[in-house]
Amino acid sequence: MFIHIFGFRWQPAVTESDKSRTADAIRAFAGNIPGLLAVHAGPNLSPRSQGYAFAGLMTFTTREAYEAYTTHPQHLALLTWLIPLIEPVELDFEA
C-alpha cells in the first residue's frame, strides 16, 4: 500500500468557492483513478497547522499506482488551475 498526504496553504486571493471546488475535484478522483483505494480531503482542523488550511490523504494499491496517478489526465487537469492557488506540502510513504 502507498500513502499520499498533502496540505495546502491558500494564496490570499482564494475564495470559499475555490476551496469548495478543490475539495470536490479531489474527491472526484475516487472511482476514476486506477489503483486509488480511498481519498479524503477537507479543511485542516489541527491547531498546529502552520498555515496549511487544507489537507488530504490518498491510499493507493502500490507506489506504481501512485506514480501513474501523477500523470493521469484528471490529476493534470486539476493542477492547471489549482497550482496558482496554493503553497503545497506532500508526504508519501509505503505502508
mmCIF file as gemmi writes it, N, C-alpha and C atoms, coordinates in Angstrom:
data_model
loop_
_atom_site.group_PDB
_atom_site.id
_atom_site.type_symbol
_atom_site.label_atom_id
_atom_site.label_alt_id
_atom_site.label_comp_id
_atom_site.label_asym_id
_atom_site.label_entity_id
_atom_site.label_seq_id
_atom_site.pdbx_PDB_ins_code
_atom_site.Cartn_x
_atom_site.Cartn_y
_atom_site.Cartn_z
_atom_site.occupancy
_atom_site.B_iso_or_equiv
_atom_site.pdbx_formal_charge
_atom_site.auth_seq_id
_atom_site.auth_asym_id
_atom_site.pdbx_PDB_model_num
ATOM 1 N N . MET Axp A 1 ? 0.851 -1.17 0 1 0 ? 1 A 1
ATOM 2 C CA . MET Axp A 1 ? 0 0 0 1 0 ? 1 A 1
ATOM 3 C C . MET Axp A 1 ? 0.897 1.234 0 1 0 ? 1 A 1
ATOM 4 N N . PHE Axp A 2 ? 0.433 2.283 -0.672 1 0 ? 2 A 1
ATOM 5 C CA . PHE Axp A 2 ? 1.182 3.536 -0.749 1 0 ? 2 A 1
ATOM 6 C C . PHE Axp A 2 ? 0.277 4.672 -0.298 1 0 ? 2 A 1
ATOM 7 N N . ILE Axp A 3 ? 0.783 5.52 0.598 1 0 ? 3 A 1
ATOM 8 C CA . ILE Axp A 3 ? 0.012 6.622 1.18 1 0 ? 3 A 1
ATOM 9 C C . ILE Axp A 3 ? 0.553 7.949 0.656 1 0 ? 3 A 1
ATOM 10 N N . HIS Axp A 4 ? -0.352 8.799 0.212 1 0 ? 4 A 1
ATOM 11 C CA . HIS Axp A 4 ? -0.021 10.153 -0.257 1 0 ? 4 A 1
ATOM 12 C C . HIS Axp A 4 ? -0.806 11.138 0.609 1 0 ? 4 A 1
ATOM 13 N N . ILE Axp A 5 ? -0.071 11.995 1.333 1 0 ? 5 A 1
ATOM 14 C CA . ILE Axp A 5 ? -0.677 13.011 2.196 1 0 ? 5 A 1
ATOM 15 C C . ILE Axp A 5 ? -0.282 14.375 1.661 1 0 ? 5 A 1
ATOM 16 N N . PHE Axp A 6 ? -1.209 15.309 1.676 1 0 ? 6 A 1
ATOM 17 C CA . PHE Axp A 6 ? -0.9 16.648 1.18 1 0 ? 6 A 1
ATOM 18 C C . PHE Axp A 6 ? -1.58 17.699 2.034 1 0 ? 6 A 1
ATOM 19 N N . GLY Axp A 7 ? -0.977 18.879 2.033 1 0 ? 7 A 1
ATOM 20 C CA . GLY Axp A 7 ? -1.547 20.031 2.716 1 0 ? 7 A 1
ATOM 21 C C . GLY Axp A 7 ? -1.362 21.259 1.84 1 0 ? 7 A 1
ATOM 22 N N . PHE Axp A 8 ? -2.296 22.19 1.934 1 0 ? 8 A 1
ATOM 23 C CA . PHE Axp A 8 ? -2.224 23.417 1.14 1 0 ? 8 A 1
ATOM 24 C C . PHE Axp A 8 ? -2.303 24.63 2.057 1 0 ? 8 A 1
ATOM 25 N N . ARG Axp A 9 ? -1.46 25.584 1.785 1 0 ? 9 A 1
ATOM 26 C CA . ARG Axp A 9 ? -1.646 26.947 2.277 1 0 ? 9 A 1
ATOM 27 C C . ARG Axp A 9 ? -2.278 27.683 1.11 1 0 ? 9 A 1
ATOM 28 N N . TRP Axp A 10 ? -3.387 28.324 1.358 1 0 ? 10 A 1
ATOM 29 C CA . TRP Axp A 10 ? -4.092 29.047 0.3 1 0 ? 10 A 1
ATOM 30 C C . TRP Axp A 10 ? -3.421 30.392 0.029 1 0 ? 10 A 1
ATOM 31 N N . GLN Axp A 11 ? -3.397 30.797 -1.225 1 0 ? 11 A 1
ATOM 32 C CA . GLN Axp A 11 ? -2.946 32.138 -1.584 1 0 ? 11 A 1
ATOM 33 C C . GLN Axp A 11 ? -3.992 33.135 -1.075 1 0 ? 11 A 1
ATOM 34 N N . PRO Axp A 12 ? -3.594 34.384 -0.805 1 0 ? 12 A 1
ATOM 35 C CA . PRO Axp A 12 ? -4.523 35.355 -0.203 1 0 ? 12 A 1
ATOM 36 C C . PRO Axp A 12 ? -5.822 35.599 -0.971 1 0 ? 12 A 1
ATOM 37 N N . ALA Axp A 13 ? -5.801 35.523 -2.285 1 0 ? 13 A 1
ATOM 38 C CA . ALA Axp A 13 ? -6.996 35.838 -3.082 1 0 ? 13 A 1
ATOM 39 C C . ALA Axp A 13 ? -7.974 34.666 -3.225 1 0 ? 13 A 1
ATOM 40 N N . VAL Axp A 14 ? -7.659 33.51 -2.643 1 0 ? 14 A 1
ATOM 41 C CA . VAL Axp A 14 ? -8.511 32.326 -2.791 1 0 ? 14 A 1
ATOM 42 C C . VAL Axp A 14 ? -9.848 32.55 -2.083 1 0 ? 14 A 1
ATOM 43 N N . THR Axp A 15 ? -10.925 32.154 -2.768 1 0 ? 15 A 1
ATOM 44 C CA . THR Axp A 15 ? -12.286 32.316 -2.25 1 0 ? 15 A 1
ATOM 45 C C . THR Axp A 15 ? -12.8 31.003 -1.651 1 0 ? 15 A 1
ATOM 46 N N . GLU Axp A 16 ? -13.89 31.103 -0.923 1 0 ? 16 A 1
ATOM 47 C CA . GLU Axp A 16 ? -14.536 29.889 -0.398 1 0 ? 16 A 1
ATOM 48 C C . GLU Axp A 16 ? -14.987 28.992 -1.548 1 0 ? 16 A 1
ATOM 49 N N . SER Axp A 17 ? -15.39 29.582 -2.649 1 0 ? 17 A 1
ATOM 50 C CA . SER Axp A 17 ? -15.78 28.818 -3.839 1 0 ? 17 A 1
ATOM 51 C C . SER Axp A 17 ? -14.59 28.023 -4.387 1 0 ? 17 A 1
ATOM 52 N N . ASP Axp A 18 ? -13.411 28.646 -4.421 1 0 ? 18 A 1
ATOM 53 C CA . ASP Axp A 18 ? -12.196 27.944 -4.854 1 0 ? 18 A 1
ATOM 54 C C . ASP Axp A 18 ? -11.911 26.755 -3.947 1 0 ? 18 A 1
ATOM 55 N N . LYS Axp A 19 ? -12.067 26.946 -2.653 1 0 ? 19 A 1
ATOM 56 C CA . LYS Axp A 19 ? -11.801 25.885 -1.687 1 0 ? 19 A 1
ATOM 57 C C . LYS Axp A 19 ? -12.774 24.725 -1.87 1 0 ? 19 A 1
ATOM 58 N N . SER Axp A 20 ? -14.033 25.038 -2.088 1 0 ? 20 A 1
ATOM 59 C CA . SER Axp A 20 ? -15.055 24.008 -2.321 1 0 ? 20 A 1
ATOM 60 C C . SER Axp A 20 ? -14.774 23.244 -3.608 1 0 ? 20 A 1
ATOM 61 N N . ARG Axp A 21 ? -14.437 23.999 -4.637 1 0 ? 21 A 1
ATOM 62 C CA . ARG Axp A 21 ? -14.121 23.382 -5.939 1 0 ? 21 A 1
ATOM 63 C C . ARG Axp A 21 ? -12.945 22.428 -5.793 1 0 ? 21 A 1
ATOM 64 N N . THR Axp A 22 ? -11.947 22.828 -5.027 1 0 ? 22 A 1
ATOM 65 C CA . THR Axp A 22 ? -10.772 21.99 -4.812 1 0 ? 22 A 1
ATOM 66 C C . THR Axp A 22 ? -11.161 20.68 -4.128 1 0 ? 22 A 1
ATOM 67 N N . ALA Axp A 23 ? -11.897 20.769 -3.047 1 0 ? 23 A 1
ATOM 68 C CA . ALA Axp A 23 ? -12.311 19.561 -2.324 1 0 ? 23 A 1
ATOM 69 C C . ALA Axp A 23 ? -13.134 18.644 -3.223 1 0 ? 23 A 1
ATOM 70 N N . ASP Axp A 24 ? -14.066 19.209 -3.963 1 0 ? 24 A 1
ATOM 71 C CA . ASP Axp A 24 ? -14.905 18.408 -4.859 1 0 ? 24 A 1
ATOM 72 C C . ASP Axp A 24 ? -14.078 17.725 -5.942 1 0 ? 24 A 1
ATOM 73 N N . ALA Axp A 25 ? -13.138 18.461 -6.524 1 0 ? 25 A 1
ATOM 74 C CA . ALA Axp A 25 ? -12.315 17.903 -7.6 1 0 ? 25 A 1
ATOM 75 C C . ALA Axp A 25 ? -11.427 16.769 -7.098 1 0 ? 25 A 1
ATOM 76 N N . ILE Axp A 26 ? -10.874 16.935 -5.91 1 0 ? 26 A 1
ATOM 77 C CA . ILE Axp A 26 ? -10.024 15.877 -5.352 1 0 ? 26 A 1
ATOM 78 C C . ILE Axp A 26 ? -10.858 14.649 -5.003 1 0 ? 26 A 1
ATOM 79 N N . ARG Axp A 27 ? -11.991 14.857 -4.387 1 0 ? 27 A 1
ATOM 80 C CA . ARG Axp A 27 ? -12.86 13.713 -4.035 1 0 ? 27 A 1
ATOM 81 C C . ARG Axp A 27 ? -13.365 12.993 -5.282 1 0 ? 27 A 1
ATOM 82 N N . ALA Axp A 28 ? -13.473 13.704 -6.397 1 0 ? 28 A 1
ATOM 83 C CA . ALA Axp A 28 ? -13.948 13.107 -7.652 1 0 ? 28 A 1
ATOM 84 C C . ALA Axp A 28 ? -12.951 12.114 -8.246 1 0 ? 28 A 1
ATOM 85 N N . PHE Axp A 29 ? -11.728 12.061 -7.712 1 0 ? 29 A 1
ATOM 86 C CA . PHE Axp A 29 ? -10.775 11.054 -8.177 1 0 ? 29 A 1
ATOM 87 C C . PHE Axp A 29 ? -11.252 9.647 -7.821 1 0 ? 29 A 1
ATOM 88 N N . ALA Axp A 30 ? -12.015 9.525 -6.746 1 0 ? 30 A 1
ATOM 89 C CA . ALA Axp A 30 ? -12.498 8.211 -6.298 1 0 ? 30 A 1
ATOM 90 C C . ALA Axp A 30 ? -13.286 7.541 -7.423 1 0 ? 30 A 1
ATOM 91 N N . GLY Axp A 31 ? -12.909 6.327 -7.732 1 0 ? 31 A 1
ATOM 92 C CA . GLY Axp A 31 ? -13.583 5.568 -8.777 1 0 ? 31 A 1
ATOM 93 C C . GLY Axp A 31 ? -13.109 5.888 -10.184 1 0 ? 31 A 1
ATOM 94 N N . ASN Axp A 32 ? -12.223 6.865 -10.324 1 0 ? 32 A 1
ATOM 95 C CA . ASN Axp A 32 ? -11.748 7.266 -11.648 1 0 ? 32 A 1
ATOM 96 C C . ASN Axp A 32 ? -10.255 7.081 -11.859 1 0 ? 32 A 1
ATOM 97 N N . ILE Axp A 33 ? -9.511 6.891 -10.791 1 0 ? 33 A 1
ATOM 98 C CA . ILE Axp A 33 ? -8.059 6.728 -10.87 1 0 ? 33 A 1
ATOM 99 C C . ILE Axp A 33 ? -7.726 5.272 -10.563 1 0 ? 33 A 1
ATOM 100 N N . PRO Axp A 34 ? -7.165 4.538 -11.516 1 0 ? 34 A 1
ATOM 101 C CA . PRO Axp A 34 ? -6.815 3.14 -11.248 1 0 ? 34 A 1
ATOM 102 C C . PRO Axp A 34 ? -5.851 3.009 -10.076 1 0 ? 34 A 1
ATOM 103 N N . GLY Axp A 35 ? -6.138 2.084 -9.194 1 0 ? 35 A 1
ATOM 104 C CA . GLY Axp A 35 ? -5.275 1.82 -8.053 1 0 ? 35 A 1
ATOM 105 C C . GLY Axp A 35 ? -5.498 2.724 -6.853 1 0 ? 35 A 1
ATOM 106 N N . LEU Axp A 36 ? -6.39 3.707 -6.972 1 0 ? 36 A 1
ATOM 107 C CA . LEU Axp A 36 ? -6.709 4.586 -5.842 1 0 ? 36 A 1
ATOM 108 C C . LEU Axp A 36 ? -7.78 3.902 -5.005 1 0 ? 36 A 1
ATOM 109 N N . LEU Axp A 37 ? -7.421 3.55 -3.777 1 0 ? 37 A 1
ATOM 110 C CA . LEU Axp A 37 ? -8.339 2.83 -2.898 1 0 ? 37 A 1
ATOM 111 C C . LEU Axp A 37 ? -9.261 3.767 -2.127 1 0 ? 37 A 1
ATOM 112 N N . ALA Axp A 38 ? -8.721 4.91 -1.672 1 0 ? 38 A 1
ATOM 113 C CA . ALA Axp A 38 ? -9.512 5.843 -0.874 1 0 ? 38 A 1
ATOM 114 C C . ALA Axp A 38 ? -8.936 7.244 -1.023 1 0 ? 38 A 1
ATOM 115 N N . VAL Axp A 39 ? -9.835 8.227 -0.933 1 0 ? 39 A 1
ATOM 116 C CA . VAL Axp A 39 ? -9.418 9.626 -0.967 1 0 ? 39 A 1
ATOM 117 C C . VAL Axp A 39 ? -10.235 10.401 0.054 1 0 ? 39 A 1
ATOM 118 N N . HIS Axp A 40 ? -9.54 11.211 0.845 1 0 ? 40 A 1
ATOM 119 C CA . HIS Axp A 40 ? -10.16 12.051 1.855 1 0 ? 40 A 1
ATOM 120 C C . HIS Axp A 40 ? -9.528 13.434 1.752 1 0 ? 40 A 1
ATOM 121 N N . ALA Axp A 41 ? -10.348 14.472 1.795 1 0 ? 41 A 1
ATOM 122 C CA . ALA Axp A 41 ? -9.809 15.831 1.705 1 0 ? 41 A 1
ATOM 123 C C . ALA Axp A 41 ? -10.783 16.81 2.342 1 0 ? 41 A 1
ATOM 124 N N . GLY Axp A 42 ? -10.214 17.849 2.984 1 0 ? 42 A 1
ATOM 125 C CA . GLY Axp A 42 ? -11.054 18.871 3.588 1 0 ? 42 A 1
ATOM 126 C C . GLY Axp A 42 ? -10.236 19.834 4.423 1 0 ? 42 A 1
ATOM 127 N N . PRO Axp A 43 ? -10.903 20.747 5.105 1 0 ? 43 A 1
ATOM 128 C CA . PRO Axp A 43 ? -10.201 21.737 5.936 1 0 ? 43 A 1
ATOM 129 C C . PRO Axp A 43 ? -9.359 21.057 7.016 1 0 ? 43 A 1
ATOM 130 N N . ASN Axp A 44 ? -8.173 21.583 7.222 1 0 ? 44 A 1
ATOM 131 C CA . ASN Axp A 44 ? -7.284 21.076 8.262 1 0 ? 44 A 1
ATOM 132 C C . ASN Axp A 44 ? -7.719 21.679 9.594 1 0 ? 44 A 1
ATOM 133 N N . LEU Axp A 45 ? -8.058 20.848 10.538 1 0 ? 45 A 1
ATOM 134 C CA . LEU Axp A 45 ? -8.565 21.296 11.831 1 0 ? 45 A 1
ATOM 135 C C . LEU Axp A 45 ? -7.498 21.32 12.928 1 0 ? 45 A 1
ATOM 136 N N . SER Axp A 46 ? -6.268 20.973 12.582 1 0 ? 46 A 1
ATOM 137 C CA . SER Axp A 46 ? -5.21 20.918 13.587 1 0 ? 46 A 1
ATOM 138 C C . SER Axp A 46 ? -4.827 22.308 14.089 1 0 ? 46 A 1
ATOM 139 N N . PRO Axp A 47 ? -4.659 22.473 15.394 1 0 ? 47 A 1
ATOM 140 C CA . PRO Axp A 47 ? -4.18 23.749 15.919 1 0 ? 47 A 1
ATOM 141 C C . PRO Axp A 47 ? -2.693 23.969 15.617 1 0 ? 47 A 1
ATOM 142 N N . ARG Axp A 48 ? -2.021 22.961 15.105 1 0 ? 48 A 1
ATOM 143 C CA . ARG Axp A 48 ? -0.605 23.049 14.741 1 0 ? 48 A 1
ATOM 144 C C . ARG Axp A 48 ? -0.421 23.043 13.232 1 0 ? 48 A 1
ATOM 145 N N . SER Axp A 49 ? -1.343 23.64 12.511 1 0 ? 49 A 1
ATOM 146 C CA . SER Axp A 49 ? -1.384 23.574 11.045 1 0 ? 49 A 1
ATOM 147 C C . SER Axp A 49 ? -0.279 24.335 10.341 1 0 ? 49 A 1
ATOM 148 N N . GLN Axp A 50 ? 0.352 25.286 11.019 1 0 ? 50 A 1
ATOM 149 C CA . GLN Axp A 50 ? 1.39 26.124 10.431 1 0 ? 50 A 1
ATOM 150 C C . GLN Axp A 50 ? 0.92 26.78 9.129 1 0 ? 50 A 1
ATOM 151 N N . GLY Axp A 51 ? -0.369 27.081 9.07 1 0 ? 51 A 1
ATOM 152 C CA . GLY Axp A 51 ? -0.926 27.754 7.906 1 0 ? 51 A 1
ATOM 153 C C . GLY Axp A 51 ? -1.453 26.835 6.824 1 0 ? 51 A 1
ATOM 154 N N . TYR Axp A 52 ? -1.227 25.543 6.967 1 0 ? 52 A 1
ATOM 155 C CA . TYR Axp A 52 ? -1.755 24.589 5.981 1 0 ? 52 A 1
ATOM 156 C C . TYR Axp A 52 ? -3.226 24.336 6.326 1 0 ? 52 A 1
ATOM 157 N N . ALA Axp A 53 ? -4.088 25.05 5.648 1 0 ? 53 A 1
ATOM 158 C CA . ALA Axp A 53 ? -5.509 25.102 5.996 1 0 ? 53 A 1
ATOM 159 C C . ALA Axp A 53 ? -6.343 24.008 5.342 1 0 ? 53 A 1
ATOM 160 N N . PHE Axp A 54 ? -5.761 23.238 4.431 1 0 ? 54 A 1
ATOM 161 C CA . PHE Axp A 54 ? -6.478 22.182 3.731 1 0 ? 54 A 1
ATOM 162 C C . PHE Axp A 54 ? -5.575 20.955 3.72 1 0 ? 54 A 1
ATOM 163 N N . ALA Axp A 55 ? -6.167 19.778 3.91 1 0 ? 55 A 1
ATOM 164 C CA . ALA Axp A 55 ? -5.374 18.556 3.968 1 0 ? 55 A 1
ATOM 165 C C . ALA Axp A 55 ? -6.081 17.417 3.257 1 0 ? 55 A 1
ATOM 166 N N . GLY Axp A 56 ? -5.297 16.444 2.871 1 0 ? 56 A 1
ATOM 167 C CA . GLY Axp A 56 ? -5.879 15.273 2.238 1 0 ? 56 A 1
ATOM 168 C C . GLY Axp A 56 ? -4.998 14.055 2.389 1 0 ? 56 A 1
ATOM 169 N N . LEU Axp A 57 ? -5.618 12.903 2.208 1 0 ? 57 A 1
ATOM 170 C CA . LEU Axp A 57 ? -4.927 11.63 2.28 1 0 ? 57 A 1
ATOM 171 C C . LEU Axp A 57 ? -5.486 10.727 1.2 1 0 ? 57 A 1
ATOM 172 N N . MET Axp A 58 ? -4.594 10.11 0.443 1 0 ? 58 A 1
ATOM 173 C CA . MET Axp A 58 ? -4.987 9.146 -0.585 1 0 ? 58 A 1
ATOM 174 C C . MET Axp A 58 ? -4.246 7.846 -0.324 1 0 ? 58 A 1
ATOM 175 N N . THR Axp A 59 ? -4.948 6.746 -0.49 1 0 ? 59 A 1
ATOM 176 C CA . THR Axp A 59 ? -4.36 5.427 -0.344 1 0 ? 59 A 1
ATOM 177 C C . THR Axp A 59 ? -4.388 4.741 -1.703 1 0 ? 59 A 1
ATOM 178 N N . PHE Axp A 60 ? -3.228 4.271 -2.131 1 0 ? 60 A 1
ATOM 179 C CA . PHE Axp A 60 ? -3.088 3.579 -3.415 1 0 ? 60 A 1
ATOM 180 C C . PHE Axp A 60 ? -2.678 2.129 -3.176 1 0 ? 60 A 1
ATOM 181 N N . THR Axp A 61 ? -2.968 1.285 -4.137 1 0 ? 61 A 1
ATOM 182 C CA . THR Axp A 61 ? -2.605 -0.13 -4.021 1 0 ? 61 A 1
ATOM 183 C C . THR Axp A 61 ? -1.098 -0.313 -3.981 1 0 ? 61 A 1
ATOM 184 N N . THR Axp A 62 ? -0.378 0.47 -4.8 1 0 ? 62 A 1
ATOM 185 C CA . THR Axp A 62 ? 1.083 0.35 -4.913 1 0 ? 62 A 1
ATOM 186 C C . THR Axp A 62 ? 1.691 1.711 -5.213 1 0 ? 62 A 1
ATOM 187 N N . ARG Axp A 63 ? 2.989 1.781 -5.061 1 0 ? 63 A 1
ATOM 188 C CA . ARG Axp A 63 ? 3.698 3.011 -5.434 1 0 ? 63 A 1
ATOM 189 C C . ARG Axp A 63 ? 3.547 3.287 -6.931 1 0 ? 63 A 1
ATOM 190 N N . GLU Axp A 64 ? 3.536 2.227 -7.721 1 0 ? 64 A 1
ATOM 191 C CA . GLU Axp A 64 ? 3.369 2.377 -9.168 1 0 ? 64 A 1
ATOM 192 C C . GLU Axp A 64 ? 2.008 2.982 -9.513 1 0 ? 64 A 1
ATOM 193 N N . ALA Axp A 65 ? 0.979 2.596 -8.773 1 0 ? 65 A 1
ATOM 194 C CA . ALA Axp A 65 ? -0.354 3.179 -8.985 1 0 ? 65 A 1
ATOM 195 C C . ALA Axp A 65 ? -0.331 4.671 -8.665 1 0 ? 65 A 1
ATOM 196 N N . TYR Axp A 66 ? 0.365 5.038 -7.58 1 0 ? 66 A 1
ATOM 197 C CA . TYR Axp A 66 ? 0.502 6.452 -7.237 1 0 ? 66 A 1
ATOM 198 C C . TYR Axp A 66 ? 1.248 7.195 -8.345 1 0 ? 66 A 1
ATOM 199 N N . GLU Axp A 67 ? 2.331 6.634 -8.824 1 0 ? 67 A 1
ATOM 200 C CA . GLU Axp A 67 ? 3.117 7.286 -9.877 1 0 ? 67 A 1
ATOM 201 C C . GLU Axp A 67 ? 2.292 7.466 -11.153 1 0 ? 67 A 1
ATOM 202 N N . ALA Axp A 68 ? 1.443 6.501 -11.469 1 0 ? 68 A 1
ATOM 203 C CA . ALA Axp A 68 ? 0.556 6.637 -12.631 1 0 ? 68 A 1
ATOM 204 C C . ALA Axp A 68 ? -0.463 7.755 -12.404 1 0 ? 68 A 1
ATOM 205 N N . TYR Axp A 69 ? -0.936 7.903 -11.181 1 0 ? 69 A 1
ATOM 206 C CA . TYR Axp A 69 ? -1.87 8.977 -10.822 1 0 ? 69 A 1
ATOM 207 C C . TYR Axp A 69 ? -1.276 10.344 -11.109 1 0 ? 69 A 1
ATOM 208 N N . THR Axp A 70 ? 0.024 10.501 -10.859 1 0 ? 70 A 1
ATOM 209 C CA . THR Axp A 70 ? 0.646 11.819 -11.028 1 0 ? 70 A 1
ATOM 210 C C . THR Axp A 70 ? 0.58 12.319 -12.464 1 0 ? 70 A 1
ATOM 211 N N . THR Axp A 71 ? 0.417 11.416 -13.423 1 0 ? 71 A 1
ATOM 212 C CA . THR Axp A 71 ? 0.296 11.824 -14.83 1 0 ? 71 A 1
ATOM 213 C C . THR Axp A 71 ? -1.088 11.524 -15.419 1 0 ? 71 A 1
ATOM 214 N N . HIS Axp A 72 ? -2.014 11.127 -14.569 1 0 ? 72 A 1
ATOM 215 C CA . HIS Axp A 72 ? -3.381 10.845 -15.033 1 0 ? 72 A 1
ATOM 216 C C . HIS Axp A 72 ? -4.023 12.153 -15.513 1 0 ? 72 A 1
ATOM 217 N N . PRO Axp A 73 ? -4.745 12.13 -16.632 1 0 ? 73 A 1
ATOM 218 C CA . PRO Axp A 73 ? -5.346 13.361 -17.163 1 0 ? 73 A 1
ATOM 219 C C . PRO Axp A 73 ? -6.234 14.116 -16.174 1 0 ? 73 A 1
ATOM 220 N N . GLN Axp A 74 ? -6.96 13.42 -15.33 1 0 ? 74 A 1
ATOM 221 C CA . GLN Axp A 74 ? -7.833 14.088 -14.354 1 0 ? 74 A 1
ATOM 222 C C . GLN Axp A 74 ? -6.994 14.855 -13.321 1 0 ? 74 A 1
ATOM 223 N N . HIS Axp A 75 ? -5.886 14.277 -12.9 1 0 ? 75 A 1
ATOM 224 C CA . HIS Axp A 75 ? -4.991 14.948 -11.956 1 0 ? 75 A 1
ATOM 225 C C . HIS Axp A 75 ? -4.307 16.141 -12.621 1 0 ? 75 A 1
ATOM 226 N N . LEU Axp A 76 ? -3.835 15.965 -13.835 1 0 ? 76 A 1
ATOM 227 C CA . LEU Axp A 76 ? -3.173 17.063 -14.548 1 0 ? 76 A 1
ATOM 228 C C . LEU Axp A 76 ? -4.129 18.224 -14.794 1 0 ? 76 A 1
ATOM 229 N N . ALA Axp A 77 ? -5.388 17.917 -15.092 1 0 ? 77 A 1
ATOM 230 C CA . ALA Axp A 77 ? -6.388 18.981 -15.286 1 0 ? 77 A 1
ATOM 231 C C . ALA Axp A 77 ? -6.591 19.775 -14.004 1 0 ? 77 A 1
ATOM 232 N N . LEU Axp A 78 ? -6.631 19.094 -12.871 1 0 ? 78 A 1
ATOM 233 C CA . LEU Axp A 78 ? -6.761 19.772 -11.585 1 0 ? 78 A 1
ATOM 234 C C . LEU Axp A 78 ? -5.572 20.706 -11.342 1 0 ? 78 A 1
ATOM 235 N N . LEU Axp A 79 ? -4.379 20.217 -11.599 1 0 ? 79 A 1
ATOM 236 C CA . LEU Axp A 79 ? -3.182 21.008 -11.333 1 0 ? 79 A 1
ATOM 237 C C . LEU Axp A 79 ? -3.136 22.303 -12.135 1 0 ? 79 A 1
ATOM 238 N N . THR Axp A 80 ? -3.711 22.312 -13.339 1 0 ? 80 A 1
ATOM 239 C CA . THR Axp A 80 ? -3.638 23.514 -14.175 1 0 ? 80 A 1
ATOM 240 C C . THR Axp A 80 ? -4.264 24.72 -13.497 1 0 ? 80 A 1
ATOM 241 N N . TRP Axp A 81 ? -5.346 24.533 -12.768 1 0 ? 81 A 1
ATOM 242 C CA . TRP Axp A 81 ? -5.98 25.679 -12.097 1 0 ? 81 A 1
ATOM 243 C C . TRP Axp A 81 ? -5.67 25.745 -10.606 1 0 ? 81 A 1
ATOM 244 N N . LEU Axp A 82 ? -5.269 24.611 -10.007 1 0 ? 82 A 1
ATOM 245 C CA . LEU Axp A 82 ? -5.029 24.603 -8.564 1 0 ? 82 A 1
ATOM 246 C C . LEU Axp A 82 ? -3.668 25.176 -8.178 1 0 ? 82 A 1
ATOM 247 N N . ILE Axp A 83 ? -2.625 24.86 -8.893 1 0 ? 83 A 1
ATOM 248 C CA . ILE Axp A 83 ? -1.263 25.266 -8.507 1 0 ? 83 A 1
ATOM 249 C C . ILE Axp A 83 ? -1.144 26.765 -8.223 1 0 ? 83 A 1
ATOM 250 N N . PRO Axp A 84 ? -1.749 27.645 -9.023 1 0 ? 84 A 1
ATOM 251 C CA . PRO Axp A 84 ? -1.632 29.075 -8.697 1 0 ? 84 A 1
ATOM 252 C C . PRO Axp A 84 ? -2.324 29.482 -7.389 1 0 ? 84 A 1
ATOM 253 N N . LEU Axp A 85 ? -3.198 28.621 -6.854 1 0 ? 85 A 1
ATOM 254 C CA . LEU Axp A 85 ? -3.975 28.955 -5.657 1 0 ? 85 A 1
ATOM 255 C C . LEU Axp A 85 ? -3.331 28.512 -4.347 1 0 ? 85 A 1
ATOM 256 N N . ILE Axp A 86 ? -2.269 27.709 -4.425 1 0 ? 86 A 1
ATOM 257 C CA . ILE Axp A 86 ? -1.768 27.05 -3.221 1 0 ? 86 A 1
ATOM 258 C C . ILE Axp A 86 ? -0.251 27.122 -3.063 1 0 ? 86 A 1
ATOM 259 N N . GLU Axp A 87 ? 0.159 26.877 -1.822 1 0 ? 87 A 1
ATOM 260 C CA . GLU Axp A 87 ? 1.541 26.526 -1.493 1 0 ? 87 A 1
ATOM 261 C C . GLU Axp A 87 ? 1.424 25.13 -0.877 1 0 ? 87 A 1
ATOM 262 N N . PRO Axp A 88 ? 1.819 24.095 -1.625 1 0 ? 88 A 1
ATOM 263 C CA . PRO Axp A 88 ? 1.584 22.728 -1.163 1 0 ? 88 A 1
ATOM 264 C C . PRO Axp A 88 ? 2.748 22.125 -0.381 1 0 ? 88 A 1
ATOM 265 N N . VAL Axp A 89 ? 2.42 21.106 0.388 1 0 ? 89 A 1
ATOM 266 C CA . VAL Axp A 89 ? 3.406 20.223 1.007 1 0 ? 89 A 1
ATOM 267 C C . VAL Axp A 89 ? 2.874 18.799 0.794 1 0 ? 89 A 1
ATOM 268 N N . GLU Axp A 90 ? 3.781 17.845 0.559 1 0 ? 90 A 1
ATOM 269 C CA . GLU Axp A 90 ? 3.372 16.474 0.336 1 0 ? 90 A 1
ATOM 270 C C . GLU Axp A 90 ? 4.237 15.535 1.159 1 0 ? 90 A 1
ATOM 271 N N . LEU Axp A 91 ? 3.622 14.453 1.618 1 0 ? 91 A 1
ATOM 272 C CA . LEU Axp A 91 ? 4.29 13.392 2.344 1 0 ? 91 A 1
ATOM 273 C C . LEU Axp A 91 ? 3.83 12.083 1.722 1 0 ? 91 A 1
ATOM 274 N N . ASP Axp A 92 ? 4.758 11.235 1.321 1 0 ? 92 A 1
ATOM 275 C CA . ASP Axp A 92 ? 4.435 9.962 0.684 1 0 ? 92 A 1
ATOM 276 C C . ASP Axp A 92 ? 5.228 8.857 1.348 1 0 ? 92 A 1
ATOM 277 N N . PHE Axp A 93 ? 4.577 7.717 1.556 1 0 ? 93 A 1
ATOM 278 C CA . PHE Axp A 93 ? 5.298 6.584 2.139 1 0 ? 93 A 1
ATOM 279 C C . PHE Axp A 93 ? 4.583 5.28 1.835 1 0 ? 93 A 1
ATOM 280 N N . GLU Axp A 94 ? 5.362 4.201 1.904 1 0 ? 94 A 1
ATOM 281 C CA . GLU Axp A 94 ? 4.803 2.873 1.734 1 0 ? 94 A 1
ATOM 282 C C . GLU Axp A 94 ? 4.399 2.337 3.095 1 0 ? 94 A 1
ATOM 283 N N . ALA Axp A 95 ? 3.262 1.685 3.124 1 0 ? 95 A 1
ATOM 284 C CA . ALA Axp A 95 ? 2.754 1.144 4.385 1 0 ? 95 A 1
ATOM 285 C C . ALA Axp A 95 ? 2.618 -0.372 4.278 1 0 ? 95 A 1
